[in-house]
Amino acid sequence: MPRRVISAPGHSRKRSLGRLAVWWIETFTVHGPGDVVGQPVRLGDEYAGFIVDCYALGASGRRLYDSAFLSRPKGCDKSGLAAKLALFEAFGPARFAGWARGGERYEFLGRTYVYAPGEPMGRAVVSPFVRIMATEEEQTGNVYATIHHNLTSSKAPLFELQAYGMVAGLSSVSIPGGGEIRRSTAAGASKDGGIETFVVFDESHLYNSPRLREMYDVVVANLSKRAKSAEPWYLETTTMYAPGEESIAEATYQLADAIEEGRARRPRLIFDHRWGEVADLRDEDALREAFVEAYGDAIAWNPVESLINGAYDPRRSEARTRRYFLNAVTSSANAWVQAEQWRLRGRVALRAAERQLGVKSRFTRPWDGDRITLGFDGSSTRDATALVGCRVSDRFLFPLLILETPEGPEADGYEVDRDRVDAVVAGAFERFEVVGFYADPPLWQDYVDKWNREHGDQLEVRSQAKHAIAWWTKRDVQMAQALERLHTAILTGGMSHDDDTPLGKVMTRHFLNAREWSRRGGTVIGKEGKNSPRKIDAAVAATLAFEAAADFVAKYKSAESTFVPFAIR
């Protein structure tokens, strides 16, 4: 099941207010406008588990997370779930009040919840300020519409709160005892000196303009004002973002990458993304399976046949189907490698395909003594430094080292640890049979010369007659040919790559960051913009390693294995 969940160290569903939240939501809320309006809410295991994750506590009883991210395809009722959480935050026992001995009771509107021994007990937030963000002035929004229905429909359990002084209007709700729920736009949020306790950013892939990004920053900054007692937090719900729009959703995905790769300090994000993968949308059986994977519990109210009909509507592009209905990461128009193409060549997809066919896996990680080639692209202070290997027998690309400039204050004064890079190069020659090594010299000429002196004589292929290792990527014709060779292999299944180790995931990010640029010598790759923080250096290093392997095979035809990488079609 393609699903990516990132949680904090120490996360435990056993230590969470989420079970109480699930009971409260199922007891007191109903569905908002739509086909099932007014019907009681019954949460499936997937959304119930997400709620439990959101309310996970540390050992002291304080919240583990101050932000949560839920990414699902269109039609999964993400807005409805956000509305129910907003109601719980406004009226329910949403903060820690101690550990239960067992038998303690929570009572609300005539219903009772009995705590189990050791379970965290809840209390209401003092003076809750729940803000529901809208992207346009005239937009009521699905989230607030559901909140309003729950508080104004005489058939909804929370309608009883009117007797206690609750007043629900078209844009705000007055909470008995102090507090409010407010629907806001960018203009309204920027004028407030808000003291929010919970915020919903619905469909955060739409927050892609300077005005909306500023609104997001202002509101998130407000949350810190009550951090000590109210433990405020916010929820983002979204469908897949459009690459390059610099939306809030895209920024959160980048934060998730940083957390997973160990580049983020003190992360407090619970991240949950589910999607579907299919190599060829024309394969109806595979497409059906991909929709089931993408929608999860929500497939119960999204008929698969209707989803397939939409995918085959000639008025809808394939990119739109993948982005909105499979919720899969897509690539920008000038991406060098399309995300779905790259994923199909990764060990994760290839091994999964082999398991389906009952085939013993052929896609192993490198073993000591394997015949490989190396590629190197280095930086000094700004970009990344990468050393990538390519196993000659099956063209398996795997990173040995990727050093990226840190983000934030730690970037000041940063310099690459050159001794560490040198040690990794030396270690590669000790561990493997290295038959080729191509390295881009700029900023590293002295080390490239050193590596040539130490290892040049043992290399079977040379980048040039006088220097075995120096390979200048600025030579556009030469570089364009090398890039085309690797790109063709990605399209045809003539290579595979590591995508299931931490370094492999970083290399994947670099490949997906790479953009095509036309030069007089041909098509080369670069960053999306000169000052873009998105690194591509591992993709360049991998290209050099792949080129060295191709040169070795061309020189020694007998060295080419009869093994052909498994292609998913």
GUFIDREN-422122 format. One record per residue (C-alpha): residue number from 0; x, y, z. Coordinates in steps of 0.2 Angstrom, whole numbers, plus 2048, in hexadecimal, padded with zeros to 3 digits. Last residue first. Layout:
GUFIDREN-422122
[NUM, [X, Y, Z]]
...
***
This chain:
GUFIDREN-422122
[568, [818, 7F5, 7A6]]
[567, [824, 7F2, 7B4]]
[566, [836, 7EE, 7AE]]
[565, [841, 7E2, 7B7]]
[564, [853, 7E6, 7B4]]
[563, [85B, 7DC, 7A6]]
[562, [869, 7CF, 7AC]]
[561, [873, 7C9, 79D]]
[560, [882, 7D2, 7A6]]
[559, [88D, 7DD, 79C]]
[558, [89F, 7D9, 7A0]]
[557, [8A1, 7D0, 78F]]
[556, [89F, 7E0, 786]]
[555, [8AE, 7E8, 78E]]
[554, [8B1, 7F9, 787]]
[553, [89E, 7FD, 785]]
[552, [89A, 7F5, 796]]
[551, [8A7, 801, 79E]]
[550, [8A1, 810, 795]]
[549, [88F, 80C, 79B]]
[548, [895, 80A, 7AD]]
[547, [89E, 81B, 7AC]]
[546, [88E, 823, 7A5]]
[545, [884, 81C, 7B3]]
[544, [890, 823, 7C0]]
[543, [890, 834, 7B7]]
[542, [87D, 834, 7B7]]
[541, [87C, 82F, 7C9]]
[540, [887, 83E, 7CE]]
[539, [87C, 84A, 7C4]]
[538, [86C, 842, 7CC]]
[537, [875, 844, 7DD]]
[536, [878, 856, 7DA]]
[535, [866, 85B, 7D7]]
[534, [862, 865, 7E7]]
[533, [853, 870, 7EA]]
[532, [858, 880, 7F2]]
[531, [854, 88A, 7E2]]
[530, [85F, 899, 7DF]]
[529, [862, 896, 7CC]]
[528, [851, 88F, 7C9]]
[527, [849, 87E, 7C6]]
[526, [85A, 876, 7C9]]
[525, [864, 86F, 7BA]]
[524, [864, 862, 7AD]]
[523, [86A, 861, 79B]]
[522, [862, 860, 78A]]
[521, [86E, 863, 77B]]
[520, [87E, 86B, 777]]
[519, [876, 87C, 774]]
[518, [86D, 87B, 784]]
[517, [85C, 876, 789]]
[516, [857, 874, 79B]]
[515, [84F, 865, 7A3]]
[514, [84B, 866, 7B6]]
[513, [852, 85B, 7C4]]
[512, [848, 85B, 7D4]]
[511, [841, 84A, 7D1]]
[510, [853, 843, 7D0]]
[509, [859, 84C, 7DF]]
[508, [84A, 846, 7E9]]
[507, [84E, 834, 7E4]]
[506, [860, 836, 7EA]]
[505, [859, 83B, 7FB]]
[504, [84E, 82C, 7FB]]
[503, [85D, 821, 7F7]]
[502, [867, 829, 805]]
[501, [85A, 824, 812]]
[500, [858, 812, 80A]]
[499, [849, 80C, 800]]
[498, [84C, 815, 7F0]]
[497, [85B, 80D, 7E9]]
[496, [85B, 80C, 7D6]]
[495, [858, 802, 7C7]]
[494, [85E, 803, 7B5]]
[493, [859, 7FE, 7A3]]
[492, [847, 7FE, 7A7]]
[491, [842, 807, 797]]
[490, [83E, 819, 79D]]
[489, [84C, 819, 7AA]]
[488, [859, 812, 79E]]
[487, [854, 820, 791]]
[486, [857, 82D, 79F]]
[485, [868, 826, 7A3]]
[484, [86E, 827, 791]]
[483, [866, 838, 78E]]
[482, [86F, 83F, 79D]]
[481, [880, 838, 796]]
[480, [87D, 83F, 785]]
[479, [878, 850, 78C]]
[478, [887, 850, 797]]
[477, [893, 84E, 788]]
[476, [88A, 85B, 77E]]
[475, [889, 867, 78C]]
[474, [89B, 866, 792]]
[473, [897, 86E, 7A3]]
[472, [897, 85D, 7AB]]
[471, [8AA, 85B, 7AA]]
[470, [8B0, 84A, 7AD]]
[469, [8C0, 849, 7B7]]
[468, [8C3, 836, 7BC]]
[467, [8D0, 82E, 7B1]]
[466, [8DA, 83D, 7AC]]
[465, [8E6, 83E, 79D]]
[464, [8DC, 833, 791]]
[463, [8CB, 839, 796]]
[462, [8BD, 832, 7A1]]
[461, [8C6, 822, 7A4]]
[460, [8BF, 810, 7A4]]
[459, [8C7, 801, 7AC]]
[458, [8CC, 80B, 7BC]]
[457, [8DB, 804, 7C6]]
[456, [8E8, 811, 7C0]]
[455, [8DC, 81F, 7C5]]
[454, [8DA, 81A, 7D7]]
[453, [8E7, 824, 7E1]]
[452, [8ED, 831, 7D5]]
[451, [8DB, 834, 7CD]]
[450, [8D4, 835, 7DF]]
[449, [8E1, 843, 7E3]]
[448, [8DD, 84C, 7D2]]
[447, [8CA, 84B, 7D6]]
[446, [8CE, 851, 7E8]]
[445, [8D8, 860, 7E1]]
[444, [8CB, 864, 7D4]]
[443, [8BC, 864, 7E0]]
[442, [8B5, 875, 7DE]]
[441, [8B1, 871, 7CC]]
[440, [8B7, 85F, 7C8]]
[439, [8A8, 855, 7C3]]
[438, [8AC, 843, 7C7]]
[437, [8AC, 833, 7BD]]
[436, [8B2, 823, 7C5]]
[435, [8B3, 812, 7BC]]
[434, [8B8, 800, 7C0]]
[433, [8B5, 801, 7D2]]
[432, [8B5, 7EF, 7DA]]
[431, [8AC, 7F3, 7EA]]
[430, [8B0, 7F5, 7FC]]
[429, [8C2, 7FC, 7FC]]
[428, [8BE, 808, 7EE]]
[427, [8AE, 80E, 7F6]]
[426, [8B7, 811, 806]]
[425, [8C3, 81C, 7FE]]
[424, [8B5, 826, 7F6]]
[423, [8AC, 827, 807]]
[422, [8BC, 82D, 80F]]
[421, [8BF, 83B, 803]]
[420, [8AD, 841, 806]]
[419, [8B0, 841, 818]]
[418, [8C0, 84B, 816]]
[417, [8B7, 857, 80C]]
[416, [8AA, 85B, 819]]
[415, [8A0, 868, 80F]]
[414, [8A0, 879, 816]]
[413, [892, 882, 820]]
[412, [896, 893, 826]]
[411, [883, 898, 828]]
[410, [879, 889, 822]]
[409, [876, 884, 834]]
[408, [86A, 893, 836]]
[407, [85D, 88C, 82A]]
[406, [860, 87D, 81E]]
[405, [86F, 872, 81E]]
[404, [879, 871, 80D]]
[403, [877, 85F, 807]]
[402, [884, 851, 809]]
[401, [87F, 841, 7FF]]
[400, [88A, 832, 800]]
[399, [88A, 820, 7FA]]
[398, [87B, 822, 7EF]]
[397, [875, 813, 7E5]]
[396, [871, 810, 7D3]]
[395, [86E, 7FF, 7CC]]
[394, [875, 7FD, 7BA]]
[393, [872, 7EA, 7BA]]
[392, [883, 7E3, 7B9]]
[391, [88D, 7F3, 7BA]]
[390, [887, 7F8, 7CC]]
[389, [886, 80B, 7CB]]
[388, [88C, 815, 7DA]]
[387, [888, 827, 7DF]]
[386, [893, 834, 7E8]]
[385, [88A, 844, 7EC]]
[384, [88E, 856, 7F2]]
[383, [87F, 862, 7F4]]
[382, [87D, 874, 7F0]]
[381, [884, 884, 7F9]]
[380, [894, 881, 802]]
[379, [8A1, 878, 7F8]]
[378, [898, 86D, 7EC]]
[377, [89C, 85C, 7E4]]
[376, [895, 851, 7D6]]
[375, [89C, 83F, 7D6]]
[374, [899, 82F, 7CC]]
[373, [89F, 81E, 7D0]]
[372, [8A0, 80D, 7C7]]
[371, [89C, 7FC, 7CE]]
[370, [8A2, 7EA, 7CE]]
[369, [89B, 7E3, 7DE]]
[368, [8A9, 7DE, 7EA]]
[367, [89E, 7E1, 7FA]]
[366, [88C, 7E0, 7F5]]
[365, [881, 7ED, 7EE]]
[364, [86E, 7ED, 7F3]]
[363, [865, 7DF, 7EB]]
[362, [858, 7E0, 7DD]]
[361, [857, 7CE, 7D7]]
[360, [848, 7C9, 7E2]]
[359, [842, 7B8, 7E1]]
[358, [832, 7B8, 7D6]]
[357, [821, 7B4, 7DD]]
[356, [819, 7C0, 7D0]]
[355, [812, 7CB, 7DC]]
[354, [822, 7CB, 7E6]]
[353, [82C, 7D0, 7D7]]
[352, [821, 7DF, 7D4]]
[351, [823, 7E4, 7E6]]
[350, [836, 7E2, 7E4]]
[349, [836, 7ED, 7D5]]
[348, [82B, 7FB, 7DD]]
[347, [835, 7FD, 7ED]]
[346, [846, 7FA, 7E4]]
[345, [843, 809, 7D9]]
[344, [841, 809, 7C6]]
[343, [82E, 80B, 7C7]]
[342, [830, 81A, 7D2]]
[341, [83A, 823, 7C5]]
[340, [82D, 822, 7B8]]
[339, [81F, 827, 7C4]]
[338, [829, 837, 7C9]]
[337, [82D, 83D, 7B7]]
[336, [83F, 83F, 7B4]]
[335, [847, 84F, 7AD]]
[334, [838, 85A, 7B3]]
[333, [833, 867, 7A7]]
[332, [820, 865, 7A9]]
[331, [821, 863, 7BB]]
[330, [821, 852, 7C3]]
[329, [813, 848, 7CC]]
[328, [812, 842, 7DE]]
[327, [803, 836, 7DE]]
[326, [7F2, 83A, 7E5]]
[325, [7EA, 82D, 7DA]]
[324, [7DB, 838, 7D7]]
[323, [7E2, 84A, 7D7]]
[322, [7F4, 848, 7D1]]
[321, [7F4, 838, 7C7]]
[320, [7E3, 83C, 7BF]]
[319, [7E9, 84E, 7BB]]
[318, [7F9, 848, 7B4]]
[317, [7F0, 83C, 7A8]]
[316, [7E6, 84A, 7A1]]
[315, [7D3, 84B, 7A2]]
[314, [7C9, 84F, 793]]
[313, [7CC, 83D, 78C]]
[312, [7C2, 836, 79A]]
[311, [7CB, 826, 79E]]
[310, [7D0, 82B, 7B0]]
[309, [7BE, 831, 7B3]]
[308, [7B7, 820, 7AE]]
[307, [7C4, 817, 7BA]]
[306, [7BF, 822, 7C8]]
[305, [7AC, 81E, 7C5]]
[304, [7B1, 80B, 7C4]]
[303, [7BA, 80C, 7D5]]
[302, [7AA, 813, 7DE]]
[301, [7AF, 821, 7EA]]
[300, [7A5, 81F, 7FA]]
[299, [7AD, 80F, 800]]
[298, [7BD, 813, 7F7]]
[297, [7C0, 820, 806]]
[296, [7C7, 812, 811]]
[295, [7D6, 812, 806]]
[294, [7D5, 81E, 7F8]]
[293, [7E6, 81C, 7F0]]
[292, [7E8, 809, 7F1]]
[291, [7D7, 806, 7EA]]
[290, [7DA, 812, 7DC]]
[289, [7EB, 809, 7D9]]
[288, [7E2, 7F9, 7D8]]
[287, [7D6, 7FF, 7CB]]
[286, [7E4, 807, 7C1]]
[285, [7ED, 7F6, 7C1]]
[284, [7DE, 7ED, 7BB]]
[283, [7DB, 7FA, 7AD]]
[282, [7EC, 7FB, 7A6]]
[281, [7EA, 80A, 79B]]
[280, [7F0, 815, 7AA]]
[279, [801, 80D, 7A8]]
[278, [80E, 80D, 7B6]]
[277, [801, 80D, 7C4]]
[276, [804, 814, 7D6]]
[275, [7F7, 819, 7E2]]
[274, [7F8, 826, 7F0]]
[273, [7F8, 828, 803]]
[272, [801, 836, 80D]]
[271, [801, 838, 820]]
[270, [80D, 844, 829]]
[269, [80D, 847, 83B]]
[268, [818, 856, 83E]]
[267, [821, 85C, 84D]]
[266, [833, 85B, 847]]
[265, [841, 85F, 853]]
[264, [84E, 863, 846]]
[263, [84C, 85E, 834]]
[262, [859, 857, 82A]]
[261, [857, 845, 82F]]
[260, [852, 83E, 81E]]
[259, [840, 83A, 823]]
[258, [83E, 84B, 82C]]
[257, [846, 854, 81D]]
[256, [83A, 84B, 811]]
[255, [82B, 84F, 81C]]
[254, [831, 861, 81B]]
[253, [831, 860, 808]]
[252, [81F, 859, 808]]
[251, [81A, 868, 813]]
[250, [821, 874, 807]]
[249, [818, 86C, 7F9]]
[248, [808, 86D, 803]]
[247, [80B, 880, 807]]
[246, [80C, 883, 7F4]]
[245, [81C, 886, 7EB]]
[244, [814, 884, 7DA]]
[243, [823, 87A, 7D4]]
[242, [81B, 869, 7D5]]
[241, [808, 86A, 7D5]]
[240, [802, 863, 7E7]]
[239, [7F9, 853, 7EA]]
[238, [7E9, 854, 7F3]]
[237, [7E8, 85D, 804]]
[236, [7E4, 85E, 816]]
[235, [7EF, 869, 821]]
[234, [7EB, 868, 834]]
[233, [7F1, 875, 841]]
[232, [7F7, 874, 853]]
[231, [7F5, 87E, 863]]
[230, [7FB, 877, 874]]
[229, [7EF, 882, 87E]]
[228, [7FA, 884, 88D]]
[227, [80C, 888, 887]]
[226, [809, 88A, 875]]
[225, [7FD, 899, 876]]
[224, [806, 8A6, 86C]]
[223, [80F, 899, 861]]
[222, [7FF, 896, 857]]
[221, [800, 8A8, 850]]
[220, [80F, 8A4, 846]]
[219, [805, 896, 83D]]
[218, [7F8, 8A3, 839]]
[217, [804, 8B0, 832]]
[216, [80E, 8A3, 828]]
[215, [7FE, 89C, 820]]
[214, [7F8, 8AD, 81B]]
[213, [809, 8B1, 814]]
[212, [808, 8A1, 809]]
[211, [7F7, 8A6, 804]]
[210, [7FC, 8B8, 7FE]]
[209, [80C, 8B2, 7F6]]
[208, [802, 8A5, 7EC]]
[207, [802, 892, 7ED]]
[206, [7F6, 88E, 7FB]]
[205, [7EB, 883, 7F0]]
[204, [7F6, 873, 7F4]]
[203, [7F0, 877, 806]]
[202, [7DF, 86F, 802]]
[201, [7D8, 874, 813]]
[200, [7E3, 87E, 81F]]
[199, [7DA, 87A, 830]]
[198, [7E0, 883, 840]]
[197, [7DF, 87F, 852]]
[196, [7E3, 889, 862]]
[195, [7E4, 89A, 859]]
[194, [7E9, 8AA, 862]]
[193, [7E7, 8B6, 854]]
[192, [7EE, 8C7, 852]]
[191, [7E2, 8C9, 844]]
[190, [7E4, 8D3, 834]]
[189, [7EE, 8C6, 82A]]
[188, [7E1, 8B9, 82E]]
[187, [7D3, 8C3, 826]]
[186, [7DC, 8C7, 816]]
[185, [7E1, 8B5, 814]]
[184, [7D0, 8AF, 817]]
[183, [7C8, 8A9, 827]]
[182, [7BA, 89E, 82D]]
[181, [7B9, 8A0, 840]]
[180, [7B5, 894, 84F]]
[179, [7B4, 89D, 85F]]
[178, [7B9, 89E, 871]]
[177, [7B1, 8A2, 882]]
[176, [7A6, 899, 88E]]
[175, [79A, 894, 880]]
[174, [7A2, 894, 86F]]
[173, [79D, 8A1, 862]]
[172, [79E, 89B, 851]]
[171, [7A4, 8A4, 841]]
[170, [7A1, 8A7, 82F]]
[169, [78F, 8A2, 82B]]
[168, [78A, 8A4, 83D]]
[167, [789, 897, 84B]]
[166, [785, 89D, 85D]]
[165, [789, 892, 86C]]
[164, [780, 898, 87C]]
[163, [77D, 888, 886]]
[162, [76C, 884, 87D]]
[161, [775, 886, 86C]]
[160, [780, 878, 871]]
[159, [772, 86C, 86E]]
[158, [775, 86E, 85B]]
[157, [785, 863, 85F]]
[156, [77B, 853, 85D]]
[155, [775, 857, 84B]]
[154, [763, 856, 847]]
[153, [75F, 868, 84B]]
[152, [76C, 86D, 83E]]
[151, [775, 87C, 843]]
[150, [785, 877, 84C]]
[149, [789, 867, 841]]
[148, [784, 871, 831]]
[147, [790, 87F, 835]]
[146, [79F, 874, 838]]
[145, [79B, 86B, 828]]
[144, [79A, 87B, 81E]]
[143, [7AA, 881, 827]]
[142, [7B4, 873, 820]]
[141, [7AD, 872, 80F]]
[140, [7B1, 884, 80C]]
[139, [7A7, 894, 80C]]
[138, [7B1, 89C, 7FE]]
[137, [7AC, 8AE, 7FB]]
[136, [7BC, 8B5, 802]]
[135, [7C7, 8A8, 7FA]]
[134, [7D4, 89C, 801]]
[133, [7CB, 897, 810]]
[132, [7D3, 894, 821]]
[131, [7C9, 88C, 830]]
[130, [7CF, 894, 840]]
[129, [7CB, 88C, 851]]
[128, [7CD, 897, 860]]
[127, [7CA, 88D, 870]]
[126, [7C8, 897, 880]]
[125, [7CF, 889, 88B]]
[124, [7D0, 879, 881]]
[123, [7C5, 86C, 888]]
[122, [7CC, 85E, 893]]
[121, [7D2, 84C, 88F]]
[120, [7D7, 83D, 898]]
[119, [7E6, 832, 893]]
[118, [7E3, 820, 895]]
[117, [7ED, 816, 8A2]]
[116, [7DE, 80D, 8A8]]
[115, [7CF, 80F, 89C]]
[114, [7C5, 81E, 89B]]
[113, [7B2, 81E, 89B]]
[112, [7A9, 829, 88E]]
[111, [798, 830, 892]]
[110, [78A, 838, 888]]
[109, [77D, 844, 88E]]
[108, [784, 853, 885]]
[107, [795, 850, 88B]]
[106, [79C, 845, 899]]
[105, [7AE, 83E, 89C]]
[104, [7AF, 830, 8A8]]
[103, [7BD, 829, 8B3]]
[102, [7BC, 816, 8B4]]
[101, [7CF, 813, 8B3]]
[100, [7DE, 81A, 8BB]]
[99, [7DD, 827, 8AD]]
[98, [7ED, 832, 8A9]]
[97, [7EB, 844, 8A9]]
[96, [7E2, 853, 8A1]]
[95, [7E9, 853, 88F]]
[94, [7E0, 85E, 882]]
[93, [7D2, 85B, 876]]
[92, [7C4, 858, 882]]
[91, [7B7, 85E, 875]]
[90, [7AE, 86E, 871]]
[89, [7BA, 878, 865]]
[88, [7C7, 86B, 862]]
[87, [7BA, 85E, 85F]]
[86, [7B1, 869, 853]]
[85, [7C1, 86D, 84A]]
[84, [7C5, 85A, 849]]
[83, [7B4, 857, 841]]
[82, [7B7, 865, 834]]
[81, [7C8, 85E, 82F]]
[80, [7C0, 84D, 82C]]
[79, [7B3, 854, 821]]
[78, [7C0, 85E, 818]]
[77, [7CA, 84E, 815]]
[76, [7BA, 846, 80E]]
[75, [7C3, 83A, 802]]
[74, [7BC, 841, 7F2]]
[73, [7CC, 847, 7EB]]
[72, [7DB, 83D, 7EF]]
[71, [7E3, 83D, 800]]
[70, [7F1, 847, 809]]
[69, [7EF, 84A, 81C]]
[68, [7FC, 855, 825]]
[67, [7FD, 858, 838]]
[66, [805, 866, 841]]
[65, [809, 86A, 853]]
[64, [80D, 858, 857]]
[63, [813, 84E, 866]]
[62, [806, 856, 872]]
[61, [80A, 857, 884]]
[60, [805, 849, 890]]
[59, [816, 848, 898]]
[58, [81A, 837, 88F]]
[57, [817, 83F, 87F]]
[56, [806, 840, 877]]
[55, [7FE, 83A, 867]]
[54, [7EE, 844, 862]]
[53, [7F2, 845, 84F]]
[52, [7F6, 832, 84F]]
[51, [7E6, 82D, 857]]
[50, [7DD, 838, 84A]]
[49, [7E7, 830, 83C]]
[48, [7E2, 81F, 843]]
[47, [7CF, 823, 842]]
[46, [7D2, 829, 831]]
[45, [7D9, 819, 82B]]
[44, [7CF, 80D, 836]]
[43, [7BE, 814, 830]]
[42, [7B5, 822, 838]]
[41, [7A2, 821, 83A]]
[40, [79A, 832, 83A]]
[39, [787, 833, 83D]]
[38, [77D, 838, 82E]]
[37, [778, 84A, 82C]]
[36, [77E, 84C, 81A]]
[35, [782, 83B, 812]]
[34, [781, 841, 800]]
[33, [789, 852, 803]]
[32, [788, 860, 810]]
[31, [790, 85B, 821]]
[30, [791, 84A, 829]]
[29, [78D, 848, 83B]]
[28, [796, 84C, 84C]]
[27, [793, 847, 85E]]
[26, [796, 835, 861]]
[25, [7A1, 831, 853]]
[24, [7AC, 840, 855]]
[23, [7AC, 83E, 868]]
[22, [7B1, 82B, 867]]
[21, [7BF, 82F, 85A]]
[20, [7C5, 83D, 865]]
[19, [7C6, 832, 875]]
[18, [7D0, 825, 86A]]
[17, [7DB, 834, 864]]
[16, [7E0, 83A, 876]]
[15, [7F0, 830, 873]]
[14, [7FD, 825, 87C]]
[13, [7F8, 813, 875]]
[12, [7FB, 81B, 863]]
[11, [80D, 81D, 867]]
[10, [819, 829, 860]]
[9, [82A, 829, 869]]
[8, [834, 82F, 85B]]
[7, [828, 83A, 850]]
[6, [81D, 834, 842]]
[5, [81F, 833, 82F]]
[4, [811, 829, 826]]
[3, [814, 825, 813]]
[2, [807, 81A, 80B]]
[1, [808, 810, 7FB]]
[0, [800, 800, 800]]
***
